[in-house]
Amino acid sequence: MRTRRALALSAAGAAVAAAVIVLAAGPAAAAPGVTDAPGAGADTPRQAVARAYIEALVSHDASKVAFAPDATRVEAGLKTGFNGPQMTRDLEYGPQYRVIQSIRDLRMSEAGDVVTTTYLLDSGLAGTRLMTVEITETFVVPDGTIHAIVAHITPKSVL
């Protein structure tokens, strides 16, 4: 019983320490940048809107992200974005984005008002990469603003 309690307290302490590191590190800790997959061409206007969002994941500067006021985001089947202003705040201040270190191998395609992106996202703490995931996101961009994002996440590597 004591061992389980000690392990639980150690895990809780590690989680709190990790959160403190992430929050204290802020945007300067991330290595800003999004790299395209080889052979990527110039962005269309809708792709540029999606790229602004993806770049803000790393830079935490949402000033160039154009959300519709009633925009939504669904990640792994759960609604994580409820409106444009909330998603803007999350990109700029949300601790869930502070662990993002880089985005690479970005590929984009477009069909009508929908832009589909696939990329690798590296995350970690204190400059150490802990995990890479592959993210496929669809953006509905009918009028130059993001109205909906649906994200599917697949783990690729841990440590």
Contacts in CASP RR format, 6 or more apart in sequence:
PFRMAT RR
TARGET T0000
AUTHOR 0000-0000-0000
METHOD contacts of the structure
MODEL  1
MRTRRALALSAAGAAVAAAVIVLAAGPAAAAPGVTDAPGAGADTPRQAVA
RAYIEALVSHDASKVAFAPDATRVEAGLKTGFNGPQMTRDLEYGPQYRVI
QSIRDLRMSEAGDVVTTTYLLDSGLAGTRLMTVEITETFVVPDGTIHAIV
AHITPKSVL
18 125 0 8 1.000
19 95 0 8 1.000
21 125 0 8 1.000
21 126 0 8 1.000
22 95 0 8 1.000
22 98 0 8 1.000
22 99 0 8 1.000
22 125 0 8 1.000
23 95 0 8 1.000
23 98 0 8 1.000
25 98 0 8 1.000
25 125 0 8 1.000
25 126 0 8 1.000
26 60 0 8 1.000
26 98 0 8 1.000
27 59 0 8 1.000
27 60 0 8 1.000
27 61 0 8 1.000
27 98 0 8 1.000
29 98 0 8 1.000
29 126 0 8 1.000
29 127 0 8 1.000
30 58 0 8 1.000
30 59 0 8 1.000
30 60 0 8 1.000
30 98 0 8 1.000
30 100 0 8 1.000
30 101 0 8 1.000
30 102 0 8 1.000
31 58 0 8 1.000
31 101 0 8 1.000
31 102 0 8 1.000
32 55 0 8 1.000
32 58 0 8 1.000
32 59 0 8 1.000
33 55 0 8 1.000
33 58 0 8 1.000
33 59 0 8 1.000
33 102 0 8 1.000
33 103 0 8 1.000
34 51 0 8 1.000
34 54 0 8 1.000
34 55 0 8 1.000
34 58 0 8 1.000
34 102 0 8 1.000
34 103 0 8 1.000
34 104 0 8 1.000
34 106 0 8 1.000
34 119 0 8 1.000
35 102 0 8 1.000
35 103 0 8 1.000
35 104 0 8 1.000
35 105 0 8 1.000
35 106 0 8 1.000
36 105 0 8 1.000
36 106 0 8 1.000
36 107 0 8 1.000
37 105 0 8 1.000
37 106 0 8 1.000
37 107 0 8 1.000
40 106 0 8 1.000
40 107 0 8 1.000
40 108 0 8 1.000
43 51 0 8 1.000
43 108 0 8 1.000
44 110 0 8 1.000
45 144 0 8 1.000
46 110 0 8 1.000
46 112 0 8 1.000
46 113 0 8 1.000
46 115 0 8 1.000
46 139 0 8 1.000
46 141 0 8 1.000
46 144 0 8 1.000
47 108 0 8 1.000
47 110 0 8 1.000
47 115 0 8 1.000
49 66 0 8 1.000
49 115 0 8 1.000
49 139 0 8 1.000
49 141 0 8 1.000
49 144 0 8 1.000
49 145 0 8 1.000
49 146 0 8 1.000
50 108 0 8 1.000
50 115 0 8 1.000
50 117 0 8 1.000
50 137 0 8 1.000
50 139 0 8 1.000
50 141 0 8 1.000
50 146 0 8 1.000
51 106 0 8 1.000
51 108 0 8 1.000
52 64 0 8 1.000
52 65 0 8 1.000
52 66 0 8 1.000
53 65 0 8 1.000
53 91 0 8 1.000
53 139 0 8 1.000
53 146 0 8 1.000
53 149 0 8 1.000
54 103 0 8 1.000
54 106 0 8 1.000
54 117 0 8 1.000
54 119 0 8 1.000
54 137 0 8 1.000
55 64 0 8 1.000
56 62 0 8 1.000
56 64 0 8 1.000
56 65 0 8 1.000
56 91 0 8 1.000
56 92 0 8 1.000
57 91 0 8 1.000
57 97 0 8 1.000
57 100 0 8 1.000
57 103 0 8 1.000
57 121 0 8 1.000
58 100 0 8 1.000
58 101 0 8 1.000
58 102 0 8 1.000
58 103 0 8 1.000
60 91 0 8 1.000
60 92 0 8 1.000
60 93 0 8 1.000
60 97 0 8 1.000
60 98 0 8 1.000
61 92 0 8 1.000
62 87 0 8 1.000
62 88 0 8 1.000
62 91 0 8 1.000
62 92 0 8 1.000
65 87 0 8 1.000
65 88 0 8 1.000
65 91 0 8 1.000
65 146 0 8 1.000
66 144 0 8 1.000
66 145 0 8 1.000
66 146 0 8 1.000
67 83 0 8 1.000
67 84 0 8 1.000
67 85 0 8 1.000
67 87 0 8 1.000
67 88 0 8 1.000
67 145 0 8 1.000
67 146 0 8 1.000
68 84 0 8 1.000
68 143 0 8 1.000
68 145 0 8 1.000
68 146 0 8 1.000
68 147 0 8 1.000
69 83 0 8 1.000
69 84 0 8 1.000
69 85 0 8 1.000
70 83 0 8 1.000
70 84 0 8 1.000
70 147 0 8 1.000
71 81 0 8 1.000
71 83 0 8 1.000
71 84 0 8 1.000
71 87 0 8 1.000
71 145 0 8 1.000
71 146 0 8 1.000
71 147 0 8 1.000
71 148 0 8 1.000
71 149 0 8 1.000
72 79 0 8 1.000
72 81 0 8 1.000
72 82 0 8 1.000
72 83 0 8 1.000
72 147 0 8 1.000
72 148 0 8 1.000
72 149 0 8 1.000
73 79 0 8 1.000
73 80 0 8 1.000
73 81 0 8 1.000
73 87 0 8 1.000
73 148 0 8 1.000
73 149 0 8 1.000
73 150 0 8 1.000
73 151 0 8 1.000
74 80 0 8 1.000
74 81 0 8 1.000
74 148 0 8 1.000
74 149 0 8 1.000
74 150 0 8 1.000
74 151 0 8 1.000
75 151 0 8 1.000
75 153 0 8 1.000
76 151 0 8 1.000
76 152 0 8 1.000
76 153 0 8 1.000
81 87 0 8 1.000
81 90 0 8 1.000
81 149 0 8 1.000
90 96 0 8 1.000
90 97 0 8 1.000
91 97 0 8 1.000
99 123 0 8 1.000
99 124 0 8 1.000
99 125 0 8 1.000
99 130 0 8 1.000
100 121 0 8 1.000
100 122 0 8 1.000
100 123 0 8 1.000
101 122 0 8 1.000
101 123 0 8 1.000
101 124 0 8 1.000
101 127 0 8 1.000
101 129 0 8 1.000
102 121 0 8 1.000
102 122 0 8 1.000
103 119 0 8 1.000
103 120 0 8 1.000
103 121 0 8 1.000
103 122 0 8 1.000
104 119 0 8 1.000
104 120 0 8 1.000
104 122 0 8 1.000
105 118 0 8 1.000
105 119 0 8 1.000
105 120 0 8 1.000
106 117 0 8 1.000
106 118 0 8 1.000
106 119 0 8 1.000
107 117 0 8 1.000
107 118 0 8 1.000
107 119 0 8 1.000
108 115 0 8 1.000
108 116 0 8 1.000
108 117 0 8 1.000
109 115 0 8 1.000
109 116 0 8 1.000
110 116 0 8 1.000
113 140 0 8 1.000
113 141 0 8 1.000
113 142 0 8 1.000
114 138 0 8 1.000
114 139 0 8 1.000
114 140 0 8 1.000
114 141 0 8 1.000
115 138 0 8 1.000
115 139 0 8 1.000
115 141 0 8 1.000
116 136 0 8 1.000
116 137 0 8 1.000
116 138 0 8 1.000
116 139 0 8 1.000
117 135 0 8 1.000
117 136 0 8 1.000
117 137 0 8 1.000
117 138 0 8 1.000
117 139 0 8 1.000
118 134 0 8 1.000
118 135 0 8 1.000
118 136 0 8 1.000
118 137 0 8 1.000
119 134 0 8 1.000
119 135 0 8 1.000
120 132 0 8 1.000
120 133 0 8 1.000
120 134 0 8 1.000
120 135 0 8 1.000
120 156 0 8 1.000
121 132 0 8 1.000
121 133 0 8 1.000
121 134 0 8 1.000
121 135 0 8 1.000
122 129 0 8 1.000
122 131 0 8 1.000
122 132 0 8 1.000
123 129 0 8 1.000
123 130 0 8 1.000
123 131 0 8 1.000
123 132 0 8 1.000
123 133 0 8 1.000
124 130 0 8 1.000
124 131 0 8 1.000
129 159 0 8 1.000
130 158 0 8 1.000
130 159 0 8 1.000
131 155 0 8 1.000
131 157 0 8 1.000
131 158 0 8 1.000
131 159 0 8 1.000
132 155 0 8 1.000
132 156 0 8 1.000
132 157 0 8 1.000
133 153 0 8 1.000
133 154 0 8 1.000
133 155 0 8 1.000
133 156 0 8 1.000
134 153 0 8 1.000
134 154 0 8 1.000
134 156 0 8 1.000
135 151 0 8 1.000
135 152 0 8 1.000
135 153 0 8 1.000
135 154 0 8 1.000
136 151 0 8 1.000
136 152 0 8 1.000
136 154 0 8 1.000
137 149 0 8 1.000
137 150 0 8 1.000
137 151 0 8 1.000
137 152 0 8 1.000
138 148 0 8 1.000
138 149 0 8 1.000
138 150 0 8 1.000
139 146 0 8 1.000
139 148 0 8 1.000
139 149 0 8 1.000
140 146 0 8 1.000
140 147 0 8 1.000
140 148 0 8 1.000
140 149 0 8 1.000
141 147 0 8 1.000
END
